[in-house]
Amino acid sequence: MGPVAWEVAAKVKGLVIRNKTNADLAVIGEPKAVINALVGRYEYIWGNIGTLESREVSNDLLKQMQSKDIPDKLK
């Protein structure tokens, strides 16, 4: 992720950036709502590319989530 993407992510309530180098993130609260908020911000800024990139960078986190908790845009 680039510096602008990190700035956007840092503003999402419930998303904690623990380590940018390793893309180590934590979700506090409702995972689906937090991820939806992040994807929504990326999509607003970068359009469909934002959604596609969100899928790529959140892949490890999504693997830890139950299917019902994964936002539709990332399925």
C-alpha positions in Angstrom: 0.0 0.0 0.0 1.2 3.5 -0.8 1.3 6.4 1.6 -2.1 7.8 0.5 -3.8 4.4 1.1 -2.3 4.3 4.6 -3.6 7.8 5.3 -7.1 6.8 4.2 -7.0 3.5 6.2 -5.8 5.4 9.3 -9.0 7.4 9.3 -11.3 4.4 9.3 -12.9 4.0 12.7 -12.3 0.5 14.1 -9.2 -0.2 11.9 -5.9 -0.2 13.8 -2.6 -0.1 11.9 -0.1 -2.0 13.9 2.7 -2.1 11.4 2.7 -0.6 7.9 5.8 -2.5 6.8 4.2 -5.9 7.3 0.6 -4.6 6.6 -0.3 -5.7 10.1 -3.9 -4.5 10.8 -6.5 -5.2 13.5 -10.2 -4.7 13.4 -11.9 -3.5 16.5 -15.7 -3.9 16.5 -17.8 -5.2 13.7 -15.4 -6.5 11.0 -17.9 -6.3 8.1 -18.7 -2.6 8.9 -15.0 -1.6 9.3 -14.0 -3.3 6.1 -17.0 -1.8 4.3 -16.0 1.6 5.5 -12.4 1.1 4.2 -13.4 -0.3 0.8 -16.0 2.5 0.5 -13.3 5.2 1.0 -10.9 3.5 -1.4 -13.7 3.2 -4.0 -14.6 6.8 -3.6 -11.0 7.9 -4.2 -9.9 5.4 -6.8 -13.1 3.9 -8.2 -13.1 0.2 -9.2 -9.4 0.0 -8.8 -9.8 0.8 -5.1 -12.1 -2.2 -4.7 -9.8 -4.5 -6.6 -6.8 -3.4 -4.5 -8.8 -3.8 -1.3 -9.4 -7.4 -2.2 -5.7 -8.0 -2.7 -4.4 -6.3 0.4 -7.1 -7.7 2.7 -6.8 -11.3 1.5 -5.1 -12.5 4.8 -7.7 -10.8 7.0 -10.6 -12.2 4.9 -9.3 -15.7 5.3 -9.7 -15.3 9.1 -13.3 -14.2 8.7 -16.5 -16.2 8.4 -18.1 -15.9 5.0 -21.2 -14.1 6.4 -18.9 -11.3 7.7 -17.1 -10.6 4.5 -18.5 -7.5 2.7 -20.1 -8.3 -0.7 -17.7 -6.1 -2.5 -14.8 -8.3 -1.4 -16.3 -11.7 -2.3 
